[in-house]
Amino acid sequence: MPSQSTLLGAAGEHFVMCELLRRNYIASLASDGVPNTDILVTDVAGQRMCSIQVKSRRAIGRDGGWHMKAKHENLISDRLYYCFVDFGKSPEEQPKAYILPSAIVAKVLAETYSAWLRTPGHNDRKRKETAMRRFVPDYDYAYRPNPNPYPQGWLEQYHEAWHLLPLEG
C-alpha cells in the first residue's frame, strides 16, 4: 500500500500537470529515476522547454513549509523550476501553487540555512550541521534577532506565477 507522502507527491505532480495543460503547455511526467525533474514542459511548437520539480505539502506542522535537502542549494539551471504545492488542511481547500526559478530556491535555502546555523539552538547550544533544509513562507526563526530578508508574505509574489516559466516567445 502506498504511503501518504507518496500519494501526496503524486497528487502534487498531477495538480501541476493539470495547471500546465490548462495553460496550453505540453507537459509530461518524467520517468521514475530521472534526477531532479518531475515534469518536462514544452511550448506547443516544441521550441522552448523546461523542467519542474514538484514539492507537495499539507497544512500540518508549524512552519508551513516543504522539506528540502542540502543538494537543492546547488541545483541551479535557467531551465529548472520548482513548483511548491500546498494542499491546505482538507481536500475541500483549493491547492495553492508557488512557482520559482531554481536559482532563487538555491539562494534562499543557502542563505537561510547559514543564518539558522548561526542562531543559537535550545538552551543557547550551537546548532549541528544537517542535510535537511526547509523552504518556508517565513524565515523569522532562522534570523532572530537579526532582520529577516524573507518575512511572512515574501513567497506571495510567486503564487500562481506560471508566467515565470520560460515558455513564452
C-alpha positions as CSV (number, residue, x, y, z in Angstrom):
1,M,0.0,0.0,0.0
2,P,1.5,3.4,-0.9
3,S,2.4,5.8,1.9
4,Q,0.5,9.1,2.4
5,S,3.6,11.0,1.4
6,T,3.8,9.0,-1.9
7,L,0.2,9.7,-2.7
8,L,0.6,13.4,-1.8
9,G,3.6,13.7,-4.1
10,A,1.7,12.1,-6.9
11,A,-1.3,14.4,-6.3
12,G,1.1,17.4,-6.4
13,E,2.6,16.3,-9.7
14,H,-0.8,15.7,-11.3
15,F,-2.1,19.1,-10.0
16,V,0.8,20.8,-11.6
17,M,0.3,18.8,-14.8
18,C,-3.3,19.9,-14.9
19,E,-2.4,23.6,-14.5
20,L,0.2,23.4,-17.2
21,L,-2.1,21.7,-19.7
22,R,-4.8,24.2,-18.9
23,R,-2.4,26.9,-19.9
24,N,-1.7,25.2,-23.3
25,Y,1.7,23.8,-22.5
26,I,2.7,20.3,-23.4
27,A,3.6,18.6,-20.1
28,S,4.7,15.0,-19.3
29,L,5.6,13.3,-16.1
30,A,9.3,12.3,-16.2
31,S,10.2,8.7,-15.9
32,D,10.9,7.3,-12.5
33,G,14.6,7.8,-11.6
34,V,15.1,11.0,-13.6
35,P,17.2,13.1,-11.3
36,N,15.8,16.5,-10.2
37,T,12.9,16.5,-12.6
38,D,9.3,15.5,-12.0
39,I,7.7,17.2,-15.1
40,L,9.0,18.1,-18.5
41,V,7.3,21.0,-20.2
42,T,7.4,22.5,-23.7
43,D,5.5,25.1,-25.6
44,V,3.1,23.8,-28.3
45,A,5.6,24.3,-31.0
46,G,8.3,22.3,-29.1
47,Q,10.7,25.2,-29.3
48,R,11.0,26.1,-25.6
49,M,11.4,23.6,-22.8
50,C,11.9,23.5,-19.1
51,S,11.7,21.0,-16.2
52,I,9.9,21.3,-13.0
53,Q,10.5,19.7,-9.6
54,V,7.3,19.5,-7.6
55,K,7.2,19.7,-3.8
56,S,3.9,19.0,-2.1
57,R,2.6,19.6,1.5
58,R,-0.5,19.5,3.6
59,A,-1.1,22.2,6.2
60,I,0.4,20.2,9.1
61,G,3.3,21.3,11.2
62,R,4.2,24.7,12.5
63,D,6.2,26.4,9.8
64,G,4.0,25.9,6.7
65,G,7.0,24.7,4.6
66,W,8.4,22.0,2.5
67,H,11.2,19.5,3.1
68,M,14.3,20.0,1.0
69,K,17.9,18.8,1.1
70,A,21.4,20.3,1.0
71,K,21.7,19.3,-2.6
72,H,18.9,21.8,-3.6
73,E,21.3,24.6,-2.7
74,N,23.4,23.6,-5.7
75,L,20.7,22.6,-8.2
76,I,20.7,25.7,-10.4
77,S,19.7,25.9,-14.1
78,D,17.9,28.5,-16.1
79,R,15.6,25.7,-17.3
80,L,14.8,24.2,-13.9
81,Y,11.9,25.4,-11.8
82,Y,10.2,24.4,-8.6
83,C,6.5,24.2,-8.0
84,F,5.6,24.2,-4.3
85,V,2.1,22.9,-3.9
86,D,0.2,23.5,-0.6
87,F,-2.9,21.3,-0.3
88,G,-4.1,23.0,2.8
89,K,-5.9,21.3,5.7
90,S,-8.6,19.4,3.8
91,P,-9.5,18.1,0.4
92,E,-12.1,20.8,0.2
93,E,-9.5,23.6,0.1
94,Q,-8.2,24.8,-3.3
95,P,-4.5,23.9,-3.7
96,K,-2.0,26.8,-3.9
97,A,1.0,26.7,-6.2
98,Y,4.2,28.7,-5.9
99,I,6.5,28.7,-9.0
100,L,10.1,29.7,-8.5
101,P,13.3,29.5,-10.6
102,S,15.9,27.1,-9.2
103,A,18.4,29.9,-8.7
104,I,16.1,31.7,-6.2
105,V,15.3,28.5,-4.4
106,A,19.0,27.6,-4.1
107,K,19.8,31.1,-2.8
108,V,17.1,31.2,-0.2
109,L,18.0,27.7,1.1
110,A,21.7,28.5,1.3
111,E,21.2,31.9,3.0
112,T,18.5,30.7,5.5
113,Y,20.4,27.6,6.4
114,S,23.5,29.6,7.1
115,A,21.6,32.0,9.2
116,W,19.9,29.2,11.1
117,L,23.3,27.7,11.9
118,R,24.5,31.0,13.3
119,T,21.5,31.4,15.7
120,P,21.7,29.6,19.0
121,G,19.6,26.4,19.4
122,H,17.7,25.2,22.5
123,N,19.4,26.4,25.7
124,D,21.8,28.5,23.6
125,R,23.5,25.5,22.2
126,K,25.4,25.6,18.9
127,R,23.4,24.0,16.1
128,K,24.6,20.9,14.4
129,E,25.1,20.5,10.6
130,T,22.3,18.6,8.8
131,A,21.5,17.7,5.2
132,M,17.8,18.7,5.8
133,R,16.6,22.1,4.7
134,R,13.2,23.9,5.0
135,F,11.6,26.1,2.3
136,V,9.1,28.2,4.3
137,P,6.9,31.3,3.9
138,D,8.5,33.0,6.9
139,Y,12.2,32.5,8.0
140,D,11.9,34.6,11.2
141,Y,13.1,31.6,13.2
142,A,16.4,31.5,11.3
143,Y,17.3,35.2,11.7
144,R,16.2,36.1,15.2
145,P,17.1,38.7,16.5
146,N,18.5,40.0,13.2
147,P,16.3,41.4,10.3
148,N,14.6,38.7,8.3
149,P,15.0,39.1,4.5
150,Y,12.3,36.5,3.9
151,P,9.4,37.6,6.2
152,Q,5.8,36.4,6.2
153,G,4.5,37.2,2.7
154,W,7.7,37.1,0.8
155,L,6.6,33.9,-1.1
156,E,3.3,35.5,-2.3
157,Q,5.0,37.1,-5.3
158,Y,5.4,33.6,-6.7
159,H,1.8,32.4,-6.0
160,E,0.4,31.2,-9.3
161,A,3.5,32.7,-11.1
162,W,3.2,30.4,-14.1
163,H,4.4,33.3,-16.3
164,L,7.9,32.8,-14.9
165,L,8.3,29.5,-16.9
166,P,10.5,30.3,-19.9
167,L,7.9,29.1,-22.4
168,E,6.5,32.3,-23.9
169,G,8.0,33.8,-27.0
